[in-house]
Amino acid sequence: MHFVAALDTHPEMRCILCLFEGGVTGAADGYNRMSGNVAGTLLHLGAGFANSWANLHNARKAHSGMVNVVGDHAGYHLKYDAPLQSDLDGVVGSISHWVRRATDASMVSRFGADAIQSARDGKIATLILQADAAWGESVVGPVEAPVPVSKRQPEAARINAAAQALSKPGAAMLVGGPALFGKGAELAGQISERTGCRLLAPFFAARMEFGHGAVAFEPLYYPGDMNAELLKDISSITLVGENPPVNFFAYPGKPSTPEAPGSAIDRLCHGDWDILGTLRALADAVGVDGTETVQRIAKDIPELEAGCLTSDGIGRALARAIPDGAILINEAMTAGQGIAPQLRGAGRHDRINNTGGSIGQCLPNALGASIACPNRPVFALSGDGSAMYQLQCLWTAAREGLDITVVIIANKGYQILHHELAAQGASAPGRNARAMFDIEDPLLDWVSLAKGHGVSSERVDTEEAFADALARAKTNAGPYLIEAVI
């Protein structure tokens, strides 16, 4: 409570209320991905931090920098095992790279500065703030956060070896982080053109540029079998800021990784190393001189088709509605396989994906992205089951007046689980299994749910109506929700 009261002494700080802790950390993640700046969260005790854990998992996989301030009981109160007391240090330590506990007021500013330094390096930093440390008197003044330590780059010999490997037949380079947008993507494209290697991108990219004029990567797929087909002729993969490809789950009788047998994998640069510096060194080693003709995505806006709405139809209409400079938060799950190909040649946009597989990221990420980039329209694309995890974010979007078009793909269930059931070789679902996957009885009423959170909305079930709804969303002040029934 003293921390909250102290916020009024800093009117320059923007304080945003989310109604569930998972929304708080998901919004902070989206803010960092689009701004590059550290986001701060305020959470409460072990139960509150536990509520935030799933989206912290996604943020950690995305290398998003975040400072969490977590309140705890006063030190002398801990021995009484009050109802909200838990193993706070344990739950915090399970997901944070950096953890400190402030037991008196003199520690707070120094620990806070160190937390910011760690978060600026793409880490999850958590400061546990005991109540007595928050209300105690301190003779220590403000402390400025130290400059982040320089990130590591590969040794020159490894850069040269990678340059030689990329120039050989069957070579590919798989990149991540800032190599997927802006200057990093340009460097990756130039290296690919100079060496002739294939240029791959992860399916679960934290942020990636798409649309006409963007560098043409070959993104990996969600299904492992499709990745195995994509990678079958690749003899070596050089990794820059990305982990080796791995199947989302283990499947009976199949390998855990999709690369071809005998394919060499060189982990040249880890995700928390200097990715841009590594690309610059690699570009020099392969002789990039700026004359390369980088392969780019061509403009391709599909025509609308008449009839009932499908996942492909959602993609066609979105491709016509997304302007240059937009941000797309993608948690379309199974419907995304029909939507994504239609959007490839749309207006040039940044796309944020679910990096850790913990669903419920889309709506809070949209909050953070919109706050980070207030002049860029945000499109939040989510399945109905996933969106229910963070429904409360609609209220925050309305309160802040954010320019977010929310598209809820209403397919009446967790359809991705039906896919996984078949992929695992389990028996066809009967009554009990279907009851665990489907959300048809009763049907969710997204128009009413949106209205209850202060968000304008409508329901559509044809491609033409969906396109018209997107046009209305564009002229609406504040967030707008479209329930797209497929």
C-alpha positions in Angstrom: 0.0 0.0 0.0 2.9 2.4 0.7 4.4 1.6 -2.7 1.0 2.4 -4.4 0.7 5.6 -2.5 4.2 6.6 -3.5 3.2 6.4 -7.2 1.5 9.8 -6.7 4.9 11.4 -6.1 5.9 10.5 -9.7 3.1 12.0 -11.9 5.3 11.4 -15.0 4.9 7.6 -14.6 2.0 6.0 -16.5 0.2 3.6 -14.2 -2.2 1.1 -15.9 -4.6 -1.2 -14.1 -5.2 -4.8 -15.3 -7.8 -6.9 -13.5 -5.7 -10.1 -13.4 -2.0 -10.6 -12.8 -1.5 -12.6 -16.0 -2.7 -9.5 -17.9 -0.2 -7.4 -16.1 2.8 -9.5 -17.1 1.5 -10.2 -20.6 1.1 -6.5 -21.2 4.6 -5.8 -19.9 5.9 -8.4 -22.3 4.1 -6.8 -25.3 5.4 -3.4 -24.3 9.0 -4.5 -24.2 8.8 -6.4 -27.5 7.6 -3.3 -29.4 9.5 -0.6 -27.5 12.7 -2.3 -26.5 12.3 -0.5 -23.1 11.9 -2.2 -19.7 8.4 -2.6 -18.4 7.6 -2.6 -14.7 4.9 -4.6 -13.0 3.4 -4.5 -9.5 2.2 -7.8 -8.1 1.2 -9.0 -4.7 2.5 -11.9 -2.6 3.0 -15.5 -3.8 -0.6 -16.1 -5.0 -0.6 -12.9 -7.1 2.8 -13.8 -8.6 1.6 -17.3 -9.3 -1.3 -15.8 -11.3 1.2 -14.0 -13.4 3.5 -17.0 -14.0 2.1 -18.3 -17.4 2.8 -15.0 -19.2 6.1 -14.6 -17.5 7.0 -17.9 -19.0 6.1 -16.5 -22.5 8.1 -13.4 -21.8 11.1 -15.3 -20.7 11.1 -17.4 -23.9 10.9 -14.1 -25.8 13.9 -12.6 -23.9 11.7 -9.7 -22.8 13.1 -7.4 -20.1 10.8 -6.9 -17.2 11.1 -5.6 -13.6 8.5 -7.2 -11.2 8.0 -5.6 -7.8 6.2 -8.1 -5.6 4.9 -7.2 -2.2 5.3 -9.5 0.8 4.4 -9.5 4.5 6.5 -7.5 6.9 9.5 -9.6 8.0 8.4 -10.0 11.6 4.9 -11.2 10.4 6.2 -14.1 8.3 6.6 -16.4 11.3 2.8 -16.4 11.9 1.9 -18.1 8.5 -0.8 -15.7 7.6 -3.4 -16.9 5.0 -1.7 -15.3 2.1 1.8 -16.4 3.1 3.5 -18.9 0.7 6.9 -19.9 -0.6 7.2 -16.6 -2.5 10.9 -16.9 -3.0 10.4 -20.3 -4.5 7.7 -19.3 -7.0 9.6 -16.2 -8.0 12.8 -18.1 -8.4 11.2 -20.6 -10.7 10.8 -18.0 -13.5 13.0 -15.0 -12.8 16.7 -14.7 -13.8 17.4 -12.2 -11.0 15.8 -12.1 -7.6 16.4 -10.0 -4.5 14.5 -9.5 -1.3 14.5 -6.0 0.3 14.2 -6.6 4.1 14.7 -2.9 5.0 14.3 0.4 3.3 18.0 1.0 2.7 18.1 -1.9 0.2 15.3 -0.8 -2.1 16.9 1.8 -4.4 20.1 -0.2 -4.9 18.2 -3.4 -5.6 15.8 -1.5 -7.9 18.6 -0.1 -9.9 20.2 -3.6 -10.2 16.9 -5.0 -11.3 16.6 -2.5 -14.1 20.1 -3.3 -15.3 19.3 -7.0 -15.4 16.0 -6.3 -17.3 17.8 -4.1 -19.8 19.7 -7.3 -20.7 16.5 -9.1 -21.6 16.0 -10.8 -18.3 13.1 -11.2 -15.9 14.1 -9.4 -12.7 12.0 -9.6 -9.6 12.3 -7.5 -6.4 10.5 -8.8 -3.4 9.4 -5.8 -1.3 8.5 -6.6 2.3 5.9 -4.3 3.7 8.2 -3.0 6.5 10.9 -2.2 3.8 8.2 -0.1 2.0 7.1 1.9 5.0 10.5 2.1 6.6 12.8 5.2 6.6 16.0 5.2 4.6 19.0 7.4 4.4 19.8 6.1 1.0 18.8 8.3 -1.9 17.9 7.3 -5.5 20.4 5.1 -7.3 20.8 5.2 -11.1 20.7 1.9 -12.9 24.2 0.8 -14.1 24.8 0.5 -17.8 24.2 -3.0 -19.0 27.3 -5.2 -19.4 28.3 -5.6 -23.0 26.8 -8.8 -24.5 29.0 -11.6 -25.7 29.9 -12.2 -29.4 31.3 -15.3 -30.9 35.1 -15.5 -31.3 36.5 -14.5 -34.7 37.5 -18.1 -35.5 33.9 -19.3 -35.0 32.6 -16.4 -37.2 34.9 -17.4 -40.0 34.0 -21.1 -39.7 30.3 -20.2 -39.9 30.9 -18.0 -42.9 32.5 -20.9 -44.7 29.7 -23.3 -43.7 27.0 -20.9 -44.9 28.6 -20.8 -48.4 28.4 -24.6 -48.9 25.5 -26.4 -50.6 22.6 -27.3 -48.3 23.4 -24.6 -45.7 20.8 -22.7 -43.8 20.8 -19.9 -41.2 18.1 -19.8 -38.5 17.8 -16.4 -36.8 15.8 -14.9 -33.9 15.3 -11.8 -31.8 16.3 -8.5 -33.5 17.5 -10.5 -36.6 13.8 -10.8 -37.6 13.0 -7.1 -38.0 14.6 -3.8 -38.9 18.4 -3.6 -39.5 18.9 -7.2 -38.2 16.6 -8.6 -40.8 18.3 -6.6 -43.6 21.7 -8.0 -42.4 20.3 -11.5 -42.4 18.9 -11.1 -45.9 22.2 -9.8 -47.2 24.2 -12.7 -45.7 21.7 -15.1 -47.3 22.1 -13.4 -50.7 25.9 -13.3 -50.4 26.3 -17.0 -49.4 23.3 -18.6 -51.0 22.1 -20.2 -47.8 18.5 -20.6 -46.9 17.1 -18.1 -44.4 14.9 -19.6 -41.8 12.8 -18.1 -39.0 11.2 -19.7 -35.9 7.5 -20.3 -35.8 7.3 -18.9 -32.3 9.0 -15.6 -33.1 8.8 -12.9 -30.4 8.6 -10.2 -33.0 8.9 -10.5 -36.8 8.3 -8.3 -39.8 5.9 -9.5 -42.4 4.1 -8.0 -45.4 5.2 -6.6 -48.8 8.8 -5.3 -48.8 9.8 -7.3 -45.7 12.8 -9.7 -45.9 11.5 -13.0 -47.1 12.3 -15.6 -44.4 11.1 -19.2 -44.5 9.3 -19.6 -41.2 9.2 -23.0 -39.5 5.8 -24.6 -38.9 4.0 -25.8 -35.8 3.6 -29.4 -36.9 6.8 -31.4 -36.6 6.1 -33.4 -39.8 5.9 -30.2 -41.8 9.2 -29.0 -40.4 10.8 -32.3 -41.2 9.7 -31.8 -44.8 11.0 -28.2 -44.8 14.4 -29.2 -43.5 14.9 -32.5 -45.3 17.5 -31.2 -47.8 19.4 -29.0 -45.3 22.8 -30.3 -44.3 23.8 -27.6 -41.8 22.0 -25.0 -39.8 23.8 -22.0 -38.3 21.9 -20.5 -35.3 22.0 -16.7 -34.7 19.9 -15.7 -31.6 17.7 -18.8 -31.8 17.6 -22.3 -30.3 17.8 -25.5 -32.4 14.4 -26.5 -33.8 12.5 -28.9 -31.7 9.0 -30.4 -32.0 6.4 -28.8 -29.7 5.7 -32.2 -28.0 7.1 -35.7 -28.2 5.2 -38.0 -30.5 5.2 -41.8 -30.3 7.7 -43.3 -32.8 9.0 -40.0 -34.0 12.2 -38.0 -33.2 12.1 -35.0 -30.9 13.8 -32.7 -33.4 12.9 -32.2 -37.1 16.2 -31.6 -38.8 17.5 -34.2 -41.3 19.6 -37.1 -39.8 23.2 -36.0 -39.8 22.5 -32.3 -40.3 25.2 -30.2 -38.5 23.9 -27.6 -36.1 26.2 -24.7 -35.1 24.9 -22.6 -32.2 26.9 -19.6 -33.2 25.1 -17.0 -31.1 22.7 -17.6 -28.2 19.5 -15.6 -27.7 21.0 -13.5 -24.9 24.2 -12.6 -26.8 24.9 -9.7 -29.1 22.8 -10.8 -32.0 23.2 -7.6 -34.1 26.9 -7.5 -33.5 27.2 -11.2 -34.5 25.3 -10.5 -37.8 27.5 -7.5 -38.6 30.7 -9.6 -38.0 29.2 -12.5 -40.1 28.3 -10.0 -42.9 31.9 -8.8 -43.0 33.2 -12.3 -43.1 31.1 -13.3 -46.1 31.8 -10.1 -48.0 28.5 -8.2 -47.7 29.1 -4.8 -49.4 25.5 -3.4 -49.7 25.1 -4.4 -53.4 23.1 -7.6 -52.5 19.6 -7.9 -53.8 17.8 -9.1 -50.7 14.8 -11.4 -51.4 11.6 -9.6 -50.2 7.9 -10.5 -49.8 5.9 -9.3 -52.8 2.7 -7.5 -52.4 -0.2 -9.9 -52.6 -3.7 -8.8 -51.5 -6.2 -11.6 -52.1 -9.7 -11.0 -53.4 -12.7 -11.6 -51.1 -14.8 -14.6 -51.7 -18.6 -14.9 -51.0 -20.0 -17.3 -48.5 -19.6 -18.5 -45.0 -16.6 -17.3 -43.0 -13.6 -19.7 -42.9 -10.1 -19.3 -41.5 -8.8 -18.5 -45.1 -11.5 -15.9 -45.4 -10.5 -14.3 -42.2 -7.0 -14.1 -43.6 -8.2 -12.6 -46.9 -10.2 -9.9 -45.2 -7.4 -9.0 -42.7 -4.9 -8.8 -45.6 -7.1 -6.1 -47.1 -7.5 -4.3 -43.8 -4.0 -4.3 -42.3 -2.2 -1.0 -43.2 1.5 -0.5 -43.4 2.8 0.0 -39.9 0.2 -2.1 -38.1 1.0 -4.6 -35.3 -0.6 -8.1 -35.3 -0.7 -10.1 -32.1 -1.2 -13.7 -33.3 -2.7 -16.4 -31.2 -4.9 -17.9 -33.8 -3.9 -21.5 -33.0 -5.4 -24.0 -35.5 -7.2 -21.3 -37.6 -3.8 -19.7 -38.1 -2.8 -22.3 -40.6 -5.4 -20.9 -43.0 -5.0 -17.3 -42.0 -1.2 -16.9 -42.1 -0.6 -17.6 -45.8 -3.2 -15.0 -46.8 -1.4 -12.3 -44.7 2.1 -12.8 -46.0 1.8 -10.1 -48.8 -0.4 -7.7 -46.9 0.7 -4.3 -45.6 4.1 -4.3 -43.9 3.5 -5.0 -40.3 5.1 -6.4 -37.1 3.8 -9.7 -35.9 4.0 -10.9 -32.3 3.7 -14.6 -31.7 3.1 -16.8 -28.6 6.7 -17.7 -27.7 6.2 -20.1 -24.8 3.0 -22.0 -25.8 1.1 -20.8 -22.7 -2.2 -19.6 -24.1 -3.8 -16.4 -23.0 -1.0 -14.1 -24.3 -2.8 -12.3 -27.1 -5.0 -9.8 -25.4 -2.5 -8.6 -22.8 0.3 -8.4 -25.4 -2.0 -6.2 -27.4 -2.4 -3.9 -24.5 1.4 -3.5 -24.1 2.0 -3.2 -27.8 -0.6 -0.4 -28.2 0.8 1.5 -25.2 4.3 1.2 -26.6 3.2 2.3 -30.1 0.2 4.6 -29.7 0.2 5.7 -33.3 0.2 2.2 -34.8 -3.1 0.2 -35.1 -3.0 -3.1 -33.3 -4.9 -6.2 -34.4 -5.3 -8.9 -31.8 -6.2 -12.3 -33.3 -7.2 -15.0 -30.9 -9.1 -18.2 -30.6 -12.2 -18.1 -28.3 -10.7 -20.5 -25.8 -7.4 -18.7 -25.5 -9.1 -15.3 -25.2 -11.1 -16.5 -22.2 -7.9 -16.8 -20.2 -7.4 -13.0 -20.2 -10.9 -11.7 -20.9 -10.4 -8.9 -18.4 -7.9 -7.2 -20.7 -10.9 -5.9 -22.7 -11.7 -3.6 -19.7 -8.2 -2.2 -19.6 -8.3 -1.5 -23.4 -11.5 0.4 -23.0 -10.3 2.3 -20.0 -7.1 3.4 -21.8 -8.9 4.0 -25.1 -6.5 1.9 -27.0 -6.6 1.4 -30.8 -7.0 -2.4 -30.8 -9.2 -4.4 -33.2 -9.8 -7.7 -31.4 -10.8 -10.6 -33.7 -12.2 -13.6 -31.8 -12.2 -16.8 -33.9 -15.2 -18.5 -32.6 -14.7 -22.2 -33.4 -16.4 -23.4 -30.3 -13.5 -25.2 -28.6 -9.9 -25.8 -28.0 -9.4 -27.2 -31.6 -5.6 -27.4 -31.2 -6.3 -30.2 -28.7 -8.2 -32.2 -31.3 -5.1 -31.9 -33.5 -2.8 -33.0 -30.7 -5.1 -36.0 -29.8 -4.7 -37.3 -33.4 -1.0 -36.5 -33.6 -0.3 -38.4 -30.4 -2.0 -41.5 -31.8 -4.6 -41.5 -29.0 -8.1 -43.0 -29.6 -10.8 -40.9 -31.2 -12.5 -38.7 -28.7 -15.7 -40.0 -27.1 -18.2 -38.1 -24.9 -15.8 -37.4 -22.0 -12.8 -36.4 -24.1 -15.0 -34.1 -26.2 -16.3 -32.5 -23.0 -12.7 -31.5 -22.2 -12.1 -29.9 -25.5 -15.3 -28.2 -26.7 -17.0 -25.1 -25.4 -20.4 -25.4 -27.0 -22.8 -25.8 -24.1 -23.4 -23.0 -23.5 -21.9 -21.0 -26.4 -19.8 -18.0 -25.4 -21.5 -14.7 -26.3 -18.6 -12.5 -27.2 -20.8 -9.5 -28.1 -22.2 -9.5 -24.6 -18.9 -10.2 -23.0 -17.3 -7.2 -24.9 -20.2 -5.0 -24.0 -19.9 -5.9 -20.3 -16.2 -4.7 -20.4 -17.0 -1.4 -22.2 -15.9 -2.5 -25.7 -18.0 -2.0 -28.9 -18.5 -5.2 -30.8 -20.4 -7.3 -33.4 -20.7 -10.9 -34.6 -20.2 -12.0 -38.2 -20.4 -15.3 -40.0 -19.7 -14.4 -43.6 -16.5 -13.2 -45.3 -18.2 -10.0 -46.7 -19.6 -9.2 -43.2 -16.3 -9.7 -41.6 -14.6 -7.3 -44.1 -17.3 -4.7 -43.4 -16.8 -5.1 -39.7 -13.1 -4.5 -40.0 -13.9 -1.2 -41.9 -16.2 -0.1 -39.0 -13.5 -1.0 -36.5 -11.1 1.3 -38.3 -13.3 4.3 -37.7 -14.2 3.4 -34.1 -12.5 5.4 -31.3 -11.0 2.9 -28.9 -11.0 -0.9 -29.0 -13.4 -2.9 -31.2 -14.2 -6.6 -31.0 -15.4 -8.8 -33.8 -16.6 -12.3 -33.1 -15.8 -14.2 -36.2 -17.8 -17.4 -36.3 -16.3 -20.2 -38.4 
